Amino acid sequence: MIMVVAAAVMAFAGWQNRWISDDGLIAVRTVRQLLAGNGPVFNIDERVEANTSTAWTYLVAVVSWLSRGDVAYVAVLLGLACTVGAMLFAVAGTVRLHGGSHWLLPAGVLIVLALPPFWEFATSGLETGLVFLWISSSWWLLVRAAPGGPALPLVLVLGLAPLVRPELVLAYPVFFGALLVLRRPGWRTVVRWFMISLALPVAYQIFRMGYYGLLVPNTALAKEAGESRWARGLIYAGDTMLTYQLAGPLLAVIPLSLWACRTRRDLIVSAVPLTVGLLMLLYVLRVGGDFMHGRMMLPVLLLLLLPAMVLPLRAIAALACATVALWAVVCAAVLSVPYGQAVGPDGIADERGFYVLETRDPHPVTAESYVRARPAPLSTENATGLHVPDMGPVPLRADQPARLAVAGKVLGTLSASFPLDVLVIDQLGLANALGSHMATACGQRVGHEKPLPAEYVFADYMAPGTPLPDERFRAEVDRIRGEMATGGFRDLLDAARAPLTPRRFWDNLVGAPARTAFRFPTANASCPS
């Protein structure tokens, strides 16, 4: 009963807050290129992995192909379906864990259902719902496998971790290790499980290195996921924890979930998501969180609450659940970000509220809402050349695979405004083979710290010999163009744009580590406000 009600409430709340984010539209363009036969790219003939979640990209592509539906709307509905499925698996796993009691109380599930960020990121067009589903299904499968149930489904699902989100590799050894401790299989079985779980991610990693020429998605470079930003991470985590006063509810139910464990096996199973949740929290703190309010904290909260989704009926559990229920009413009805529909002073945004306000649409679920709110800067009917904001149009290089190239920083909306055969140049690096390798130029919002100067865009895409009115600007463009023709620059651009021959695939593969580490400084980057 709790499981069905929880899924229904999440379905209702997610649908009432349905939307697609600007970043979700970036993924939509990649899926559209894939369906058009141009490969998993953002721009034709430029191999850049602009999406963080491989599994989400191909899942949306398959469902869009089967349904022939609008890709953006498919992404919204798929996200909601994944989130609702996650609720079913999460509660089902905990019910099975505490199944010795006939009466169970909703505990952690109330916290999840009461948090507005869970409602908002149930859709958004991003892979967050798929992350919820992977976490919850792994939990349910572990609870089933622990007493001797089938282990192979868990092994297969665990292998998908880095394809769903790269940081989920933190969960893999904990879940896999717990399975080995609980089942104590022979070494041959361990090797077989290990090979089965790693077959798909290893195969994709080889493809990624050979096709894109990098070790990680391009987004990881644009956001410098390898750097440490502990102070910003603490601000980000505090933004979620303090906004919804989460310390009290978490402390009320998590210890009781361990107290409710009847056996050593149950205790080991319960410790798995708690351990992974803490590791994921450390990851969020280290990378500095995100610019979207709550988004990166949601998987952490779900993991920490899994063993406490429901609790056996006891006096102390009833008191805790009553307290959480009162908090849930206040949270759902009253608590909200103090910078509603805007960007906060620390760069964290009420992302859904911001775009609802900008598009003037309470449910912007397709690209049309964004395009209407921010019309394209030019018509594509007869336009040609390279167009950079605040600069006059200039001719494109003759070897470019398009007659029109448009640069900008609001990438999802910009990409939705033009056909697939128009080059959409990302000046913040998420989908730009060059810009993601800039050294960080700003101490601002995560993902907005690498504003590629116009000089680099002109040097990369403008036809050589084009006269420019500003002599100093022209000299800088010429200097950069000369620099880009040699060394690490040339290797980087060839990896993304040279024809993909077997030799090119091999060179990309073996050169991926050095190419991933390549960075170049810029002295004239203009940081966005």
Order of alpha helices (4+ residues) and beta strands (2+ residues): alpha-alpha-alpha-alpha-beta-alpha-alpha-alpha-alpha-alpha-alpha-alpha-alpha-alpha-alpha-alpha-alpha-beta-alpha-alpha-alpha-beta-beta-alpha-beta-alpha-alpha-alpha-alpha
